[in-house]
Amino acid sequence: MFAMKTTKLAVGMITLCVSLTLLAGCTYRGAYHEMQREQLRECVEEQGIPYHECLERTNKSYDEYMRERQEVIDDH
């Protein structure tokens, strides 16, 4: 039950961050970096994962993300 509330809160916060970033006129790259920072914060603070491990999990460049995204789109 607690995990579900935490997940809903995290999704809500990410949605808010992304919305504010996009409304402020930032690019998709800026929105991606904001989501990446939020994932890092959540990983360390809420899940208790050591910083360096969390950084490895969330340290994908925007260009790498877009290449992988495009591959998925092309495959469907």
N, C-alpha and C positions, 0 to 999 in steps of 0.2 A: 504494500500500500504506500509506504513512504517513498520507495523507488519510483513508483508511478507518478506521485506528486512532484518529485524532484525532476523527473523527465519532462513532465508537462511544463514546469517552471522554466527549465532550460530551453525547451523549444520556444516558449513564449519570449524569453529574453533574446534568443537568437533572432527570432522573427522581428522583434522590436529593433534590434541593432541593425539588421539588414534594411528594414524599412526606413529608419532614420538616415542611414548612409545613402540609400538611393534617393530619398527625398532631398537630401542636401546637395544633390547633383553630382555625386561621386560616380566613378566608373564601376563596372563589374569587378575590375581588379581590386578596387578599394573595398567593395563589399566582401570579396573573397578573403582579403586580408583581415577584415574585421571579424568574419566568422572564424577564421583560423585563430585569432587572438582569443576569442570566446571559448573555442575548443580547448586551447591550452590552459586557460584559467580554470575551466570546468574539470579538466583532467587532473590538474594538480590539487585544487582546493576541494572538490567534491568527491573525487575518487581516490585521493591520497596516493596517486602514482608519482614516483620521483620525477623531478623536473626534466632531467636528461632523457628519460624514457618517453615522457610525454612529448617532449620536443621532437624526438625522432618520429613519433606517430603523426604529428601534425605539421611537420616541416616539408611539405610538398609545395614546390613553387607554383605560382599561378599558371605559368606556361605549361608545366607538366600536367597540372589539373585539367587545363583546356585540351591538351592532346588526348589524355585519357577519356575525357568527356566526349570529344569528337569521335573517338574510336567506338565508343558505346553507341552513339547516335548512328554512325555509319553501319554498324553491325545489325541494326534493327530495321 
